[in-house]
Amino acid sequence: MAASITSHLTISAVERDTGLSKDVLRVWERRYGFPTPLRDGNGERLYPPRQVERLRTIRRLMDAGHRPGRLLTLTEAELLALSRPRGATATARGGLASQSGDNLATGSVVTVLMAHARACETELLTQALAAALLQRGLPAFVRDVMLPLLEQIDDARLHGDMPPFAERYCREQLRRTLLMARGLLAMRPAAGAGQLQAVTVLATLPHDTDDLPLLAAEALLLGEGMHCLSLGMQAPVADIATAANQLGAAVVVPSFAASLSPKIAMASLEALREALPAAIPVWAVGELIGRLRREPAGVTLIASVDDIARHARLHMSSKETAGA
């Protein structure tokens, strides 16, 4: 038995791999009869690779707006058929690309990056990402390179055009590129140096293991001259509130991955809002935002991470006007 399950993943590993929380996996197992993990000698769940692959596909389709309750009842063939239609996306991209030479150039950069990622040309991918960042600057890099590249990676992974390790590597290189940009921006002298700057507190909330939207938001806020403090992934609401209160935060920015349950996200947002003074704005950012049915009171929803720079400019402008 032991030899047959050496390739199986623990529930923690599946959570990291798919972005689906342990609670979600357990609920699906109980409610829908899938996944169906084995148990080791200690009773811990072990997930076969084929089930993990199916979970990845389900998560990608959830990201595209499909309801998990329906996806979990579909056969393998039905899931594959659902994942194949791409005409609308391709048409939209083609229309954008035809509008200007700049858009076409952007598409070419993303195409080159995808080719490096698929071919596992690791050094070329790293160099091309760094060059795109330096040539375009951070806001344009996030908007025109990172977000379209992530979309193509997700499409390729969903349709079986990219092995999981290549997706992981590409996402990790994007993460490192953003960390590099963050480091450079953090060392840049801020306007009004010597004055005490209010802090922007960022974090992903519990059950969210994707920090790319968080890193992108932080880098863009730094680019607008805001002073940032990131608490990283899966920060407890109480910790975020304590940091914001003790530091007198200017803004609190929770980030949400598209794979997170909207119900969990809404509950976390409401708990965070309640734990903070009304004077501290909360800007929730990430792809999941578009799937929330309502905007929690006292929370600004920002569906596209690159739009957070505009909110930062408006916020800082209003502060300057108020202080004048």
N, C-alpha and C positions, 0 to 999 in steps of 0.2 A: 504493500500500500504506500509506504513512504516514498519508494522510488517513483511511483506513478504520479505523485503530487508535487514533485520538486519544482515544476514550472508554474504551479498555482500561486496566486497572489493573496496576501492577507487583506483584510478589509481596509486597513490603513493604506496599503499600497494601491488598492483600487481607488480609494478616495483621492490620492495624489495623482493617479494616472488619468482618471476620468473627470475630476472636478465635482463628482457627485458625493455628497456627504455620507457619512456612515449611517446617520439617521434615515436619510432617503433610501439607501440600499436596504436597510432593515424593513422599512415600511413597504417598499415594493415587493420584497420577498414575502411578506405576510399578506399583502393585499392582492397582488397579482400573480404570485407563484413564480416570479422571476426577479432576480437571479436565484439559482438553486446551488448555493455553495456546499462544498464538502466540509467536514469537521476534522480537525486534527485530534491528537490524543488528549488535548486540554479543552476540547470543545470549541476552539476558535475557528471562525469561518475561513475557508480557503476557496478562492474563485478560479475555475479553469480558464485558460487563455481564451477559448472561444467565447465564453460568457463575457469576459472583459472586453473583447472586441465588439460584441453586440452592445454592451453598455456604452462604449465610445460612440458607436453609430447613433444610438438613442440620444446621447447628449448633444451630438452635432445637430440632429434634427430638432431637438428642443431649442438650441441656439437659433435655428431658423424659424422658430415660432410655433412648432407643433406641440400639441399637448401630450405629456408623458403618459397619461392614462390610456390614450389611444395607441401610442407607439408600443407600449408594453404588451398589447394584445395582438400585434401583427406578427406574421411569419417572417422568416429570413428573407424570402423572396419579395414579400410586400415591403419590407424595410428598404431593400435594395432598389425596388422600383420607385419608392417615394424619394429616395436620395438622388435619383438620376436626373430629373428635370432641371435644366439650367438655362433654358432659353431666355427667361425674363431677365436674369442677372446678366447674361452675356449681352443682351440687347442694350441694357442700361449702361454697361461698361463701354460698349461700342459707341453709344451716343455721346458719352462724356469724352471719349478719346478723340472723337471727330470734331469736337468743338474748337480746339486750339492746339497749337504745337506744343504748349507747355504740358497739357494733359497727355498728349502722345508721348512726350519725353518721360513723364512720370510713369506711364504704363510700361515703357521700355525698361526703366530701372527696376520695376517690380518683376518684370519678366526675367531679367538677368538674375536677380536675387533668387527667384524660384528655381531657375536652372541650376545655380550653385547649390541650393539646398537639396534638390532632388539627386544631384550627382555627388553629394557629400563632399563638395570642394570647400572644406572648412576654412582654409586660409583666405580663399577668394571671397567667400561669403562675409567673413569678418571684415576684410578690407573694403568690400563694396558697401557694407552698412556704414562703416566709419566715414567713407568718402561721401555717401549720400547725406549723412548728418552734417558734415562740414560744409558741403556745397549749398545745402538748402537752409540750414539753420533748424533749430529744434521744432518750432511750431509746424513748419512745412514738412519736416521729416515725419512727425507723428501723423499729420493729416494725409499727406500724399504718398508716403512710403510704408510706414509701419502698419496703419490700419488696413490699406488695400492688401498688403502682404499677408497679414493675419487672416484676412478673408479668403485669400487664395490657398493658404495653408490648410484652413479648415475645409474648404471645398475638396482639395486634393486628398486629404485624409479621409474625408467622408466617402469619396468615390474610389478609394483604394489605390490612388495614384502616388502615394507617398508613404514609405514605411514609418512606423511610430517613432523610431529612433531619430529619423531625419526631422520629423516635426518637432521633437523634443529639442534637438540641437538648434534648429532655427529659432525657436522661441527663446532658448537660453541665450543665443547671440543677440537677439533683440533686447533681452533683459540686460545684458552686459553693456550694450550700447547706450541704453537709457541710464544705467548706473554711471557710465563714464560722463555722459552729459550732465547728470545731476552733480557729480563731483566737481566738474569744471565750473558750473554755475554757482555752486555753494561757495567756491573760493573767490568768486568775483565780488569786489567791493560793492556794497549796496548803496543806493542813493540815501543820503542822510546818515552816512556811517557815523557811529559814535552815539546815535540816538537809539533808545530802546525800541526794538521792533516787535509788534505783536506777532505771535506765532500762528501759523496755519497747521492744524493737527490733522494728519491723514492716517487711514488704516483700512484694511478690509475687516469686515465684521466676522463673527464666528461662522464656521462652515464654508467660508470662501477661501480657496487655496490658490487663486490666480492673482498674482501681484503685478502683472503687466499693465493693466489699466491704472493701478495705483501709482506705479513708477512713472507712467506717461503723464498723469495728472500732476504729480509732484514736480517733474521736470518743467512742465509748462508753467506752473505757478512760480517756480524759481525764475524762469525766463521773464516773467512779468514783474520781478522784483520783490515777490513775497517771501517771507522767512518761513521755512517749512520744518516740521518735525514729524517724521513718519514712525508710526508704531508697528509697521509691518503687517503681516498676515494674521488673520483670525484673532484680532485683539478683542478682549471682552469689553462690552459696553461700559462697564464700570471703570475700566482702566482709561478708556478714551475720555470719559466724562471727567475723571480725576485730573488727567493731564490738561484738558482744556480749561478747567476751573482754576487750577493752581497756576497755570501759565498765562491766564487771561487771554485765551485764544481769540484771534480775529475771526476765524472761520474753522469749522470742522468739516472734513471731506471724507466720508465713507465711500468705499469703492465696492462694486458688486460685479461678479462674473455672470455671464448670460446663463450658465448652467445652474445657478442657485435657485432654489424654490422662491417664487414671488411672495408666497405666504410668509416664509422665514424672513425674507428681506424686509417686508413691510413691518413685521413684528419688531425686528431689530431697529429699524429706523424710528419707529414710534417710541421704543424704549430709550434710544439715544436722545431723541428730542426732549423727552420728559426729564432726562437726567441733566440737561444743560440749561443754563439761563436763557431766557427768551431773547436776550440781546446778542447771543452768539449765533450767527447764521450756520445752517447745515446745508451743504451742497452734496447731494448724492450723485455719483457718477458711475457710468458703466453701461454695457449693452442690455443688461437686465431691466434697466429703467423703462425702456419702451414697452415692457410686458406688465408693468404695474398698472392696475386698474384705476388707481386714484393717487393723487399727490397728498402725502401726509401733511397735516397742518404744521406750518413752520419749517417745511423742508422744501428746498429747490431741487427739482429733478433735472439732471443734465445727461441726456441719453448718449451724446457723443463726447468722448473724452477730450477731443481737440477743441470743443466749445467752452471748456473751462477757462481758457485764457481770456475770452471775452467777458465772462463773469468777473474775473479778477480785475480787469481794467475798469469795469463799471463800479465795482466795489471800492477800488482805490480812489477813483475819481470822486465818488460820493463822500468818502472820508475827507478828501482834500477840500471839497466844497464846504463840508460841515465845519472843518477846522479853520476855514478862511475868515 
